[in-house]
Amino acid sequence: MESNRKIHFNMNQEDISYVSQIFESYEGIGLLRTINSETTHMCIYTNVWMVEKCLTLINNLIKKEKLNIFNVHVEISSTVE
């Protein structure tokens, strides 16, 4: 069983820096990367034990911070690009 996960999503371009700072403040939860800044395709690299915490954080950003985060999906991965 692979223990790595990728959480893909899109968001408004002007919020990328803010979300990046939020994930950096939660050290160890996951590594946020911008896959494509034009399409705002983002990816969080995390493990099976932290994926639910990452998803909870994303949901809180959507509900409490009113950020436009969409197309959220999780995939199993054996590597971090």
Backbone bond lengths (Angstrom), bond angles and torsions (degrees), N, CA, C in turn:
res aa  C-N    CA-C-N  psi(-1)  N-CA   C-N-CA  omega(-1)  CA-C   N-CA-C  phi
1 M - - - 1.447 - - 1.520 109.78 -
2 E 1.317 116.14 128.30 1.459 120.90 178.25 1.519 110.04 -74.45
3 S 1.320 117.11 139.55 1.466 119.98 -179.42 1.529 112.33 -102.32
4 N 1.319 118.02 -4.22 1.462 120.73 -179.88 1.514 110.86 -92.69
5 R 1.322 115.17 145.90 1.453 121.77 177.78 1.519 109.37 -134.04
6 K 1.326 115.29 149.65 1.457 122.70 171.80 1.518 107.00 -119.78
7 I 1.313 116.57 126.89 1.457 121.32 175.30 1.520 106.49 -108.15
8 H 1.314 115.67 110.40 1.460 121.95 -179.40 1.520 109.46 -95.59
9 F 1.320 116.22 146.00 1.463 120.56 174.85 1.525 109.72 -165.52
10 N 1.316 114.63 168.66 1.455 121.96 174.61 1.517 107.68 -121.23
11 M 1.327 115.84 159.85 1.458 120.77 -179.62 1.522 109.42 -160.16
12 N 1.313 116.24 173.64 1.460 119.72 175.77 1.522 109.72 -68.66
13 Q 1.315 115.81 137.73 1.462 121.31 -176.48 1.530 112.51 -58.88
14 E 1.323 116.81 -37.41 1.467 119.70 -177.37 1.532 112.81 -69.39
15 D 1.325 118.31 -11.59 1.467 121.61 -179.79 1.520 113.37 -98.62
16 I 1.315 117.98 -3.42 1.478 120.85 -176.11 1.522 111.66 -58.33
17 S 1.312 117.95 -47.52 1.464 121.17 -178.42 1.526 111.35 -62.07
18 Y 1.311 116.81 -43.24 1.467 121.47 -179.98 1.533 110.87 -61.75
19 V 1.321 116.98 -48.90 1.469 120.88 -179.27 1.519 110.31 -64.58
20 S 1.307 117.17 -37.67 1.461 121.01 176.95 1.526 110.79 -60.54
21 Q 1.318 117.25 -43.58 1.471 121.14 178.55 1.525 111.58 -64.78
22 I 1.326 116.44 -37.90 1.463 120.20 178.09 1.529 110.07 -61.74
23 F 1.335 117.34 -48.30 1.461 119.95 -178.66 1.529 111.89 -67.62
24 E 1.320 118.03 -33.11 1.464 120.01 176.41 1.522 110.96 -65.98
25 S 1.332 117.73 -32.47 1.466 120.46 -179.58 1.532 111.85 -71.12
26 Y 1.329 117.11 -23.00 1.461 122.21 175.84 1.522 108.33 -96.32
27 E 1.298 116.31 67.14 1.464 121.83 -175.22 1.527 111.29 -54.66
28 G 1.327 115.49 129.48 1.452 121.36 177.39 1.518 115.40 92.96
29 I 1.348 117.20 -9.66 1.463 119.34 -178.64 1.526 111.64 -75.14
30 G 1.317 115.94 -36.05 1.457 120.38 -179.81 1.514 110.81 173.34
31 L 1.296 115.39 164.53 1.456 122.74 -178.93 1.520 108.64 -108.38
32 L 1.329 117.08 114.08 1.459 122.15 -178.32 1.517 110.02 -89.63
33 R 1.323 116.00 131.32 1.460 122.23 178.50 1.518 109.72 -132.68
34 T 1.330 115.31 143.24 1.457 121.15 172.28 1.520 106.67 -88.46
35 I 1.322 116.93 117.35 1.456 121.72 178.99 1.524 109.86 -81.52
36 N 1.330 116.31 -43.42 1.464 121.81 179.76 1.521 108.23 -147.84
37 S 1.328 117.42 110.98 1.464 120.65 -176.49 1.523 112.84 -70.92
38 E 1.326 117.77 -25.19 1.466 120.07 179.15 1.526 111.71 -73.10
39 T 1.327 116.92 -40.45 1.465 120.34 178.66 1.528 110.94 -94.66
40 T 1.310 116.45 -0.60 1.477 125.19 -177.19 1.525 111.85 52.98
41 H 1.340 115.16 39.04 1.465 120.61 174.64 1.522 107.52 -79.25
42 M 1.332 115.55 117.28 1.449 122.23 -178.33 1.528 109.02 -113.84
43 C 1.329 115.75 159.44 1.461 120.28 177.40 1.526 109.02 -146.49
44 I 1.315 115.08 133.83 1.457 121.14 173.14 1.520 106.75 -107.43
45 Y 1.315 115.77 123.23 1.460 121.55 175.53 1.530 106.91 -94.63
46 T 1.311 116.06 122.21 1.456 120.43 -177.47 1.526 108.94 -146.75
47 N 1.324 116.46 -173.09 1.470 119.60 178.47 1.524 109.31 -118.08
48 V 1.306 115.57 173.13 1.460 121.69 -175.30 1.527 111.71 -60.06
49 W 1.318 118.50 -29.32 1.453 122.17 -177.57 1.526 112.76 -79.23
50 M 1.325 118.12 -20.55 1.466 121.51 -176.95 1.527 113.60 -109.29
51 V 1.321 117.81 -4.55 1.458 119.93 -174.31 1.532 111.56 -61.69
52 E 1.319 118.30 -40.51 1.473 120.45 179.52 1.524 111.38 -65.76
53 K 1.326 117.22 -37.26 1.471 120.29 177.38 1.522 110.67 -65.55
54 C 1.320 116.59 -40.22 1.471 120.44 176.96 1.517 110.91 -62.46
55 L 1.321 116.39 -44.81 1.460 120.46 -179.95 1.527 111.48 -65.52
56 T 1.321 116.89 -37.10 1.468 120.55 175.77 1.521 110.60 -63.79
57 L 1.316 116.33 -42.71 1.467 120.06 178.02 1.530 110.79 -62.75
58 I 1.309 117.47 -44.04 1.470 121.03 177.75 1.531 110.24 -60.88
59 N 1.333 116.95 -45.46 1.461 120.24 178.98 1.522 112.18 -62.35
60 N 1.328 117.41 -37.25 1.467 120.41 176.36 1.524 111.52 -66.73
61 L 1.323 117.08 -37.46 1.465 119.84 176.52 1.528 110.78 -64.19
62 I 1.314 116.12 -35.78 1.470 120.36 178.32 1.525 110.63 -71.05
63 K 1.325 116.99 -50.21 1.460 121.23 -173.21 1.526 113.82 -79.00
64 K 1.325 117.01 -45.31 1.462 120.13 -174.12 1.526 113.32 -89.35
65 E 1.326 116.02 -37.97 1.466 120.06 -178.76 1.521 112.22 -93.63
66 K 1.341 115.65 -8.33 1.473 122.30 178.75 1.533 112.90 60.59
67 L 1.346 116.43 34.14 1.459 120.41 177.54 1.529 109.55 -80.77
68 N 1.308 115.49 146.37 1.459 121.85 179.56 1.525 109.02 -88.84
69 I 1.330 115.74 83.33 1.461 123.00 177.77 1.519 106.24 -109.76
70 F 1.338 116.58 127.56 1.462 120.28 -173.44 1.521 110.54 -145.57
71 N 1.330 115.76 171.98 1.472 123.14 -177.67 1.530 111.84 57.30
72 V 1.311 117.08 40.42 1.467 121.41 -179.42 1.522 109.04 -78.28
73 H 1.329 115.54 125.01 1.465 120.03 174.25 1.526 110.02 -151.36
74 V 1.315 114.64 151.83 1.470 122.54 -176.14 1.520 108.59 -111.00
75 E 1.329 115.05 138.16 1.462 119.39 173.19 1.520 110.10 -132.23
76 I 1.312 115.08 152.48 1.465 121.48 176.38 1.515 108.01 -81.41
77 S 1.335 115.52 140.31 1.460 119.67 -177.57 1.514 109.84 -143.05
78 S 1.312 115.41 146.88 1.459 119.71 175.36 1.518 111.78 -102.70
79 T 1.343 117.02 -4.23 1.463 120.21 -178.59 1.519 111.03 -138.63
80 V 1.319 114.09 162.01 1.469 122.53 170.39 1.504 106.80 -116.13
81 E 1.330 116.70 119.67 1.458 120.00 -178.86 1.506 110.96 -80.70
